[in-house]
Amino acid sequence: MIIKASLMLIITTGLAGILNYLFHLLGLKFLTPLDFGLLESFTALNYFLAVLVGAFSLSAIRFHQAFPRLKRLSWRLSLVSFGLFILAYPIFKLLLHLDNPLIYLIFGCQFLWLFPATLYSAVFQVKLKFKAYSLISLLSPVLKLLLAGLFLLLNFKVFGAVAALTLTGLIVFLITLVYIQFCFPANAAQQQSSRGLPQFFTTAFFTQLGLTSLYSADLILTRFFLPQSSGAYAAASLFAKIIFFASAPVTTVAYPLFSRGLNLKKNFFSAFLLILIISGIGAAGLSLSSERLRLFPLVMLLLSLFNLCCQFLLANDKRNAAVWPLSAALLQFILIIINHANPAKIILNSLTAVSLGLIFSLYSVITSLNETKS
């Protein structure tokens, strides 16, 4: 199950990545540098939502039997998020140098269905319908590219590109909604308790926050301490992250299996080995291609394994699921502040923090597996 589904997701994720790259190239071709910068700023805003949305997705998988409550909660979260985003317009107007509030409003409309879309997407993972999950994931960049191309050809400029982002999200959500209601009508009848959801969501949020910080905080700190080297460092980081995101589908497949307690030992070590192979091949290739990248790929390889361990602990309600990534992120921050003489030192600090995080989390996983066995 893990190997077959993971390979399928890796292929579709790779195709989606290419299509997303073409979307950015399209904007670069048709937009002025100023408008393209605005489009990329809006795209970057989506990244800040990844931690919150990711935590909600993990919670939805873990508490899928409380679907009715999750459904109501998802709509409330979306409405609250939309309201807060609209209220924040004066701040973003200054930050993004916006002179057209309509573009901001069109982009913000995505919040109206953000959490319900995440919930329905999680249903595919819960039901282990990874083929449908892959197709839906691939549909989004296809529609985005087609709509953006049409709107840009019609000379709607940056407004058209932003509208393509929002309209794509709406169409994909509606298709997912119809598919889920048609194929899994039983979800609507489930009324099991969601007791423990707030605590789990909090743990999931801080787990995601710690892991995200480990591959993003170093960029900010490098920009702060070594501005002249930040460009080259960011480029090296971008290439190295291919390893992390290429192996991420394995964890996507494994998490619902962990959450359901299915063959925990076999599934964990199968996923661990598969990530090790995928990331190892990528790390070897990137390390050989550039001396500058030599340590970065190793950091991402270990981070991929660290991510799997944390998701396993989270799926099995282990509170230290958040402790290890947060501790590693804090250690990385402290080490970089103490020693940031050059980019190589910063990478070495990240390697130290991620390595220790992996060692402690893996020890916790093995302990948990032994407890389950006994």
Secondary structure, 3 states (H helix, E strand, C coil): CHHHHHHHHHHHHHHHHHHHHHHHHHHHHHCCHHHHHHHHHHHHHHHHHHHHHHHHHHHHHHCHHHHHHHHHHHHHHHHHHHHHHHHCHHHHHHHHCCCCHHHHHHHHHHHHHHHHHHHHHHHHHHCCCHHHHHHHHHHHHHHHHHHHHHHHHCCCHHHHHHHHHHHHHHHHHHHHHHHHHHHCHHHHHCCCCCCCHHHHHHHHHHHHHHHHHHCCHHHHHHHHHCHHHHHHHHHHHHHHHHHHHHHHHHHHHHHHHHHCCCCHHHHHHHHHHHHHHHHHHHHHHHHHHCHHHCCHHHHHHHHHHHHHHHHHHHHCCCCHHHHHHHHHHHHHHHHHHHCCCCHHHHHHHHHHHHHHHHHHHHHHHHHHHHHHHC
